[in-house]
Amino acid sequence: MKTVAVIFGSRSAEHDISIVTALSAIIKPLEATKKYKVESVYISKDGSWFWDDKLKDIKLYQSSAIDEFMRKAPKVQLQFDDGLTLVKSSQFAGRKAYKKIDIVFPATHGTHGEDGELMGLLEMANVPYVGCDVPSSAIAMDKVLSRQIADVNEIPVPKYEYLQASTFHQKGAEVVKDLEKSLKYPLFVKPARLGSSIGISHVKNSRELVNAIEVALHYDSKAIIEEAVQNLVEVTVPIIGNDELTYASAEQPLSKEDGVFDFDTKYMNQGKGGKKMGSKSGAQGYSKIPADISDALTKESLRVAGAVYRSVGCKGIARIDLLIDSKTKKVFFNEINPLPGSLYNHNWRASGISNVDLVNRLVDLAEDSWKEKQKLTTTFSTNFLKQQG
C-alpha cells in the first residue's frame, strides 16, 4: 500500500480554504479508495509543519484546540534521502518516528504553496506530486505572467495594465493618470498572485481606483488593472490531464450585481449573492452547471481553456476562468487556478466523475508525470574541475 502525504495550510490568505480542501475533498476520498495510507501534514500560519492523524478532524480547527495541539505536538522535519521522509520526535525519549512518502498531494492554496514554492521542495526531494509543476504553478498564480503567455499564443485577454507596489507608492497620482489614459472605466483591480477572489475590486472612478489599488497591494506587491468585459457572462472550465485532457462541464459562476465573484459570495454566503441559476447548481449554490450558453460558445470555451492549459504547461489539474461578451460572442481568458478549491469536485461529480475517481486519477497522473521526468538526464560529466588549480 502506497503512502500519500496530503500537505495543507501554510502561510497564505487562503489557509482556511486549504484545510477544507484537504480534509473533505482529498483525504476522505483517498482513504475511501482503500489503496493508500494517507498521512496528513499541516503547515500552520507561522510556517511550522505538523504530522498527525488528529489533523484529519475538522473539529480541531474550529476552536482553540488547534492552538493547544500545536503547543504540545512535535514539529516535523523533512528528510531528503532517496525521496521524501517525514521525521518527528516520538513520545519516547530519544526516539523518532519516520514515514517514507511515496506521493504528495498538495492542498496548499495561494502563496507559499500553490504558487510553485512547495512544488520546488518536492522536486528537490524527487517525489511524485499531484498537480502543476514549478514553472506552470508560478505562471498560473501570476495573473500578469499567465496573460502574457496567452498574448504570445494569440489567446484573447481583456485589455489590462499592471504595476508594482514601489511604483505606486512613489508615483501614485501619475500612475493613476496613466492608467486612466490607457484603460476605460469600469475597471477591475486585483492582486496579481492571489486566489479565492481575495482583494478584488470593481471601480468606476479615480477615487475608487486609488482605494482598490491600495487594497490589492495590501495582499501582493503587484496588482493588475483590467477593463471590464461588456455584456459579461463568466464561465469556468475545470480540466484534468497531462498530455490527454479531460474537461468537466463549463460552469457559470453567479456574481454579485457589481460583477465581482468575491470571497464572501464563494465561501461565506453559500452563494447567496443572488438567486440560484437553474436547477443544477454548484455545491454552494453559486453557479449553474452546465453554463447557460450556446453549444457554439461552450465549444469555444473548452477550446480556449485547453489552449491556455497547454500553453502554460499545466499538469494534473487546473481550472481555467473565462469571460464572454455575450453580444460579440468573444471568449477571453481571465485567469488560471492551478489548485481549484475542493478540486472543484462538485463540477466533476456533475460530469460523471466521483470524488474517489477524481483523486485516483490525479494520483495516477502524478506518478505518470514523475516517471517521464526520470527519463531525463539532469547531470553532465566533464573534466572541468580537474582543470582548475
JOGI-V831443 format. One record per residue. N is the residue number from 0. RES is the residue in three letters. SS is DSSP state (h for helix, s for strand, l for the rest). OMEGA is omega in radians with two decimals (none if undefined). Layout:
n:N res:RES ss:SS omega:OMEGA
n:N res:RES ss:SS omega:OMEGA
This chain:
n:0 res:MET ss:l omega:-3.12
n:1 res:LYS ss:s omega:-3.14
n:2 res:THR ss:s omega:3.12
n:3 res:VAL ss:s omega:3.05
n:4 res:ALA ss:s omega:3.06
n:5 res:VAL ss:s omega:-3.08
n:6 res:ILE ss:s omega:-3.06
n:7 res:PHE ss:s omega:-3.10
n:8 res:GLY ss:s omega:3.06
n:9 res:SER ss:l omega:-3.11
n:10 res:ARG ss:l omega:-3.03
n:11 res:SER ss:l omega:3.05
n:12 res:ALA ss:l omega:-3.14
n:13 res:GLU ss:l omega:-3.09
n:14 res:HIS ss:h omega:-3.07
n:15 res:ASP ss:h omega:3.10
n:16 res:ILE ss:h omega:3.11
n:17 res:SER ss:h omega:3.13
n:18 res:ILE ss:h omega:-3.14
n:19 res:VAL ss:h omega:3.11
n:20 res:THR ss:h omega:-3.09
n:21 res:ALA ss:h omega:-3.00
n:22 res:LEU ss:h omega:-3.03
n:23 res:SER ss:h omega:-2.99
n:24 res:ALA ss:h omega:-3.07
n:25 res:ILE ss:h omega:-3.04
n:26 res:ILE ss:h omega:-3.12
n:27 res:LYS ss:h omega:3.10
n:28 res:PRO ss:h omega:3.11
n:29 res:LEU ss:h omega:3.13
n:30 res:GLU ss:h omega:3.14
n:31 res:ALA ss:h omega:3.12
n:32 res:THR ss:l omega:-3.07
n:33 res:LYS ss:l omega:-3.11
n:34 res:LYS ss:l omega:-2.99
n:35 res:TYR ss:s omega:2.89
n:36 res:LYS ss:s omega:-3.02
n:37 res:VAL ss:s omega:3.10
n:38 res:GLU ss:s omega:-3.14
n:39 res:SER ss:s omega:-3.13
n:40 res:VAL ss:s omega:-3.06
n:41 res:TYR ss:s omega:3.04
n:42 res:ILE ss:s omega:-3.08
n:43 res:SER ss:l omega:-3.12
n:44 res:LYS ss:l omega:3.07
n:45 res:ASP ss:l omega:3.07
n:46 res:GLY ss:l omega:3.10
n:47 res:SER ss:l omega:-3.12
n:48 res:TRP ss:s omega:3.11
n:49 res:PHE ss:s omega:-3.13
n:50 res:TRP ss:s omega:-3.08
n:51 res:ASP ss:l omega:3.08
n:52 res:ASP ss:h omega:3.11
n:53 res:LYS ss:h omega:-3.10
n:54 res:LEU ss:h omega:3.11
n:55 res:LYS ss:h omega:-3.06
n:56 res:ASP ss:l omega:-3.11
n:57 res:ILE ss:h omega:-3.13
n:58 res:LYS ss:h omega:3.14
n:59 res:LEU ss:h omega:-3.05
n:60 res:TYR ss:h omega:-3.06
n:61 res:GLN ss:l omega:3.11
n:62 res:SER ss:l omega:3.12
n:63 res:SER ss:l omega:-3.13
n:64 res:ALA ss:h omega:-3.14
n:65 res:ILE ss:h omega:3.11
n:66 res:ASP ss:h omega:3.11
n:67 res:GLU ss:h omega:3.11
n:68 res:PHE ss:h omega:-3.08
n:69 res:MET ss:h omega:3.10
n:70 res:ARG ss:h omega:-3.04
n:71 res:LYS ss:h omega:-3.00
n:72 res:ALA ss:l omega:3.06
n:73 res:PRO ss:l omega:3.09
n:74 res:LYS ss:l omega:-3.06
n:75 res:VAL ss:l omega:2.99
n:76 res:GLN ss:s omega:3.12
n:77 res:LEU ss:s omega:-3.14
n:78 res:GLN ss:s omega:3.10
n:79 res:PHE ss:s omega:3.14
n:80 res:ASP ss:l omega:-3.06
n:81 res:ASP ss:l omega:-3.13
n:82 res:GLY ss:l omega:-3.11
n:83 res:LEU ss:s omega:3.09
n:84 res:THR ss:s omega:3.04
n:85 res:LEU ss:s omega:-3.12
n:86 res:VAL ss:s omega:3.04
n:87 res:LYS ss:s omega:3.11
n:88 res:SER ss:s omega:3.11
n:89 res:SER ss:l omega:-3.14
n:90 res:GLN ss:l omega:-3.12
n:91 res:PHE ss:l omega:-3.07
n:92 res:ALA ss:l omega:3.06
n:93 res:GLY ss:l omega:-3.12
n:94 res:ARG ss:l omega:3.10
n:95 res:LYS ss:s omega:3.08
n:96 res:ALA ss:s omega:-3.12
n:97 res:TYR ss:s omega:3.05
n:98 res:LYS ss:s omega:3.09
n:99 res:LYS ss:s omega:-3.08
n:100 res:ILE ss:s omega:3.13
n:101 res:ASP ss:l omega:-3.09
n:102 res:ILE ss:s omega:3.06
n:103 res:VAL ss:s omega:3.08
n:104 res:PHE ss:s omega:-3.13
n:105 res:PRO ss:s omega:3.02
n:106 res:ALA ss:l omega:-3.06
n:107 res:THR ss:l omega:3.12
n:108 res:HIS ss:l omega:2.98
n:109 res:GLY ss:l omega:-3.03
n:110 res:THR ss:l omega:3.14
n:111 res:HIS ss:l omega:3.13
n:112 res:GLY ss:l omega:-3.09
n:113 res:GLU ss:l omega:-3.10
n:114 res:ASP ss:l omega:3.09
n:115 res:GLY ss:l omega:-3.11
n:116 res:GLU ss:h omega:3.12
n:117 res:LEU ss:h omega:-3.13
n:118 res:MET ss:h omega:3.08
n:119 res:GLY ss:h omega:3.10
n:120 res:LEU ss:h omega:-3.11
n:121 res:LEU ss:h omega:3.05
n:122 res:GLU ss:h omega:3.11
n:123 res:MET ss:h omega:3.12
n:124 res:ALA ss:h omega:-3.12
n:125 res:ASN ss:l omega:3.11
n:126 res:VAL ss:l omega:3.08
n:127 res:PRO ss:s omega:3.08
n:128 res:TYR ss:s omega:-3.10
n:129 res:VAL ss:l omega:2.96
n:130 res:GLY ss:l omega:-3.07
n:131 res:CYS ss:l omega:3.13
n:132 res:ASP ss:l omega:-3.04
n:133 res:VAL ss:h omega:-3.09
n:134 res:PRO ss:h omega:-3.11
n:135 res:SER ss:h omega:3.08
n:136 res:SER ss:h omega:-3.12
n:137 res:ALA ss:h omega:3.14
n:138 res:ILE ss:h omega:-3.10
n:139 res:ALA ss:h omega:-3.10
n:140 res:MET ss:h omega:3.13
n:141 res:ASP ss:l omega:-3.06
n:142 res:LYS ss:h omega:3.11
n:143 res:VAL ss:h omega:-3.13
n:144 res:LEU ss:h omega:-3.11
n:145 res:SER ss:h omega:3.11
n:146 res:ARG ss:h omega:3.08
n:147 res:GLN ss:h omega:3.06
n:148 res:ILE ss:h omega:3.12
n:149 res:ALA ss:h omega:3.12
n:150 res:ASP ss:h omega:-3.12
n:151 res:VAL ss:h omega:-3.11
n:152 res:ASN ss:l omega:3.06
n:153 res:GLU ss:l omega:3.04
n:154 res:ILE ss:l omega:-3.05
n:155 res:PRO ss:l omega:3.04
n:156 res:VAL ss:s omega:3.06
n:157 res:PRO ss:l omega:3.10
n:158 res:LYS ss:l omega:-3.03
n:159 res:TYR ss:s omega:2.95
n:160 res:GLU ss:s omega:3.05
n:161 res:TYR ss:s omega:-3.13
n:162 res:LEU ss:s omega:3.07
n:163 res:GLN ss:s omega:-3.13
n:164 res:ALA ss:h omega:-3.11
n:165 res:SER ss:h omega:3.13
n:166 res:THR ss:h omega:-3.13
n:167 res:PHE ss:h omega:-3.12
n:168 res:HIS ss:h omega:-3.13
n:169 res:GLN ss:h omega:-3.02
n:170 res:LYS ss:l omega:-3.03
n:171 res:GLY ss:h omega:-3.09
n:172 res:ALA ss:h omega:3.14
n:173 res:GLU ss:h omega:3.13
n:174 res:VAL ss:h omega:-3.13
n:175 res:VAL ss:h omega:3.11
n:176 res:LYS ss:h omega:3.14
n:177 res:ASP ss:h omega:3.13
n:178 res:LEU ss:h omega:-3.12
n:179 res:GLU ss:h omega:3.06
n:180 res:LYS ss:h omega:-3.05
n:181 res:SER ss:h omega:-3.02
n:182 res:LEU ss:l omega:3.13
n:183 res:LYS ss:l omega:3.04
n:184 res:TYR ss:l omega:-0.01
n:185 res:PRO ss:l omega:-3.09
n:186 res:LEU ss:s omega:2.96
n:187 res:PHE ss:s omega:3.12
n:188 res:VAL ss:s omega:-3.06
n:189 res:LYS ss:s omega:2.89
n:190 res:PRO ss:s omega:-3.04
n:191 res:ALA ss:l omega:-3.00
n:192 res:ARG ss:l omega:3.12
n:193 res:LEU ss:l omega:3.14
n:194 res:GLY ss:l omega:-3.14
n:195 res:SER ss:l omega:3.06
n:196 res:SER ss:l omega:3.12
n:197 res:ILE ss:l omega:3.04
n:198 res:GLY ss:l omega:-3.12
n:199 res:ILE ss:l omega:3.13
n:200 res:SER ss:s omega:3.06
n:201 res:HIS ss:s omega:-3.00
n:202 res:VAL ss:s omega:-3.09
n:203 res:LYS ss:l omega:-3.13
n:204 res:ASN ss:l omega:-3.04
n:205 res:SER ss:h omega:-3.11
n:206 res:ARG ss:h omega:3.12
n:207 res:GLU ss:h omega:-3.14
n:208 res:LEU ss:h omega:3.13
n:209 res:VAL ss:h omega:-3.13
n:210 res:ASN ss:h omega:-3.10
n:211 res:ALA ss:h omega:3.11
n:212 res:ILE ss:h omega:3.12
n:213 res:GLU ss:h omega:3.10
n:214 res:VAL ss:h omega:-3.12
n:215 res:ALA ss:h omega:-3.10
n:216 res:LEU ss:h omega:2.99
n:217 res:HIS ss:h omega:-3.10
n:218 res:TYR ss:h omega:-3.06
n:219 res:ASP ss:l omega:3.13
n:220 res:SER ss:l omega:3.12
n:221 res:LYS ss:s omega:3.13
n:222 res:ALA ss:s omega:3.06
n:223 res:ILE ss:s omega:-3.14
n:224 res:ILE ss:s omega:-3.03
n:225 res:GLU ss:s omega:3.06
n:226 res:GLU ss:s omega:3.08
n:227 res:ALA ss:l omega:3.05
n:228 res:VAL ss:l omega:-3.12
n:229 res:GLN ss:l omega:3.11
n:230 res:ASN ss:l omega:-2.88
n:231 res:LEU ss:s omega:2.86
n:232 res:VAL ss:s omega:3.11
n:233 res:GLU ss:s omega:3.11
n:234 res:VAL ss:s omega:3.08
n:235 res:THR ss:s omega:-3.06
n:236 res:VAL ss:s omega:3.04
n:237 res:PRO ss:s omega:-3.12
n:238 res:ILE ss:s omega:2.93
n:239 res:ILE ss:s omega:3.09
n:240 res:GLY ss:s omega:3.02
n:241 res:ASN ss:l omega:3.07
n:242 res:ASP ss:l omega:3.08
n:243 res:GLU ss:l omega:-3.02
n:244 res:LEU ss:s omega:3.02
n:245 res:THR ss:s omega:-3.09
n:246 res:TYR ss:s omega:2.93
n:247 res:ALA ss:l omega:3.12
n:248 res:SER ss:l omega:2.96
n:249 res:ALA ss:l omega:-3.03
n:250 res:GLU ss:s omega:-3.10
n:251 res:GLN ss:s omega:3.12
n:252 res:PRO ss:s omega:3.11
n:253 res:LEU ss:l omega:3.13
n:254 res:SER ss:l omega:3.00
n:255 res:LYS ss:l omega:-3.09
n:256 res:GLU ss:l omega:-3.13
n:257 res:ASP ss:l omega:3.10
n:258 res:GLY ss:l omega:-3.11
n:259 res:VAL ss:l omega:3.05
n:260 res:PHE ss:l omega:-2.89
n:261 res:ASP ss:l omega:-3.09
n:262 res:PHE ss:h omega:-3.11
n:263 res:ASP ss:h omega:3.13
n:264 res:THR ss:h omega:-3.10
n:265 res:LYS ss:h omega:-2.89
n:266 res:TYR ss:h omega:-2.98
n:267 res:MET ss:h omega:-3.07
n:268 res:ASN ss:l omega:-3.12
n:269 res:GLN ss:l omega:3.07
n:270 res:GLY ss:l omega:-3.05
n:271 res:LYS ss:l omega:3.08
n:272 res:GLY ss:l omega:3.14
n:273 res:GLY ss:l omega:-3.11
n:274 res:LYS ss:l omega:3.09
n:275 res:LYS ss:l omega:-3.05
n:276 res:MET ss:l omega:3.10
n:277 res:GLY ss:l omega:-3.04
n:278 res:SER ss:l omega:-3.13
n:279 res:LYS ss:l omega:-3.11
n:280 res:SER ss:s omega:3.11
n:281 res:GLY ss:l omega:-3.03
n:282 res:ALA ss:l omega:-3.11
n:283 res:GLN ss:l omega:3.09
n:284 res:GLY ss:l omega:-3.07
n:285 res:TYR ss:l omega:-3.10
n:286 res:SER ss:s omega:3.09
n:287 res:LYS ss:s omega:3.13
n:288 res:ILE ss:s omega:-0.07
n:289 res:PRO ss:l omega:-3.13
n:290 res:ALA ss:l omega:-3.12
n:291 res:ASP ss:l omega:3.13
n:292 res:ILE ss:l omega:-3.10
n:293 res:SER ss:l omega:3.08
n:294 res:ASP ss:h omega:-3.14
n:295 res:ALA ss:h omega:3.12
n:296 res:LEU ss:h omega:3.07
n:297 res:THR ss:h omega:3.13
n:298 res:LYS ss:h omega:3.13
n:299 res:GLU ss:h omega:3.11
n:300 res:SER ss:h omega:3.12
n:301 res:LEU ss:h omega:3.13
n:302 res:ARG ss:h omega:-3.14
n:303 res:VAL ss:h omega:-3.14
n:304 res:ALA ss:h omega:3.13
n:305 res:GLY ss:h omega:3.12
n:306 res:ALA ss:h omega:3.11
n:307 res:VAL ss:h omega:-3.13
n:308 res:TYR ss:h omega:-3.11
n:309 res:ARG ss:h omega:-3.11
n:310 res:SER ss:h omega:-3.13
n:311 res:VAL ss:h omega:3.13
n:312 res:GLY ss:l omega:-3.12
n:313 res:CYS ss:l omega:3.09
n:314 res:LYS ss:l omega:3.03
n:315 res:GLY ss:s omega:-3.07
n:316 res:ILE ss:s omega:2.99
n:317 res:ALA ss:s omega:3.06
n:318 res:ARG ss:s omega:-3.11
n:319 res:ILE ss:s omega:3.14
n:320 res:ASP ss:s omega:-3.06
n:321 res:LEU ss:s omega:3.09
n:322 res:LEU ss:s omega:-3.08
n:323 res:ILE ss:s omega:2.95
n:324 res:ASP ss:s omega:-3.00
n:325 res:SER ss:l omega:3.12
n:326 res:LYS ss:l omega:-3.13
n:327 res:THR ss:l omega:-3.11
n:328 res:LYS ss:l omega:-3.14
n:329 res:LYS ss:s omega:-3.14
n:330 res:VAL ss:s omega:-3.13
n:331 res:PHE ss:s omega:2.97
n:332 res:PHE ss:s omega:3.13
n:333 res:ASN ss:s omega:-3.13
n:334 res:GLU ss:s omega:3.12
n:335 res:ILE ss:s omega:2.95
n:336 res:ASN ss:s omega:-3.09
n:337 res:PRO ss:l omega:3.04
n:338 res:LEU ss:l omega:-3.08
n:339 res:PRO ss:l omega:3.12
n:340 res:GLY ss:h omega:-3.07
n:341 res:SER ss:h omega:-3.12
n:342 res:LEU ss:h omega:-3.04
n:343 res:TYR ss:h omega:-3.03
n:344 res:ASN ss:h omega:3.09
n:345 res:HIS ss:h omega:3.13
n:346 res:ASN ss:h omega:3.11
n:347 res:TRP ss:h omega:3.07
n:348 res:ARG ss:h omega:3.12
n:349 res:ALA ss:h omega:3.14
n:350 res:SER ss:l omega:3.04
n:351 res:GLY ss:l omega:3.13
n:352 res:ILE ss:l omega:-3.10
n:353 res:SER ss:l omega:3.09
n:354 res:ASN ss:h omega:-3.12
n:355 res:VAL ss:h omega:3.10
n:356 res:ASP ss:h omega:-3.11
n:357 res:LEU ss:h omega:-3.11
n:358 res:VAL ss:h omega:3.07
n:359 res:ASN ss:h omega:-3.14
n:360 res:ARG ss:h omega:-3.10
n:361 res:LEU ss:h omega:3.08
n:362 res:VAL ss:h omega:3.11
n:363 res:ASP ss:h omega:3.13
n:364 res:LEU ss:h omega:3.11
n:365 res:ALA ss:h omega:3.14
n:366 res:GLU ss:h omega:3.10
n:367 res:ASP ss:h omega:-3.13
n:368 res:SER ss:h omega:3.13
n:369 res:TRP ss:h omega:3.14
n:370 res:LYS ss:h omega:3.10
n:371 res:GLU ss:h omega:3.14
n:372 res:LYS ss:h omega:-3.11
n:373 res:GLN ss:h omega:3.13
n:374 res:LYS ss:l omega:-3.10
n:375 res:LEU ss:l omega:3.04
n:376 res:THR ss:l omega:-3.08
n:377 res:THR ss:l omega:3.07
n:378 res:THR ss:l omega:-3.09
n:379 res:PHE ss:l omega:-3.08
n:380 res:SER ss:l omega:3.09
n:381 res:THR ss:l omega:3.01
n:382 res:ASN ss:l omega:-3.07
n:383 res:PHE ss:l omega:-3.08
n:384 res:LEU ss:h omega:3.13
n:385 res:LYS ss:h omega:-3.13
n:386 res:GLN ss:h omega:-3.13
n:387 res:GLN ss:l omega:3.09
n:388 res:GLY ss:l omega:none
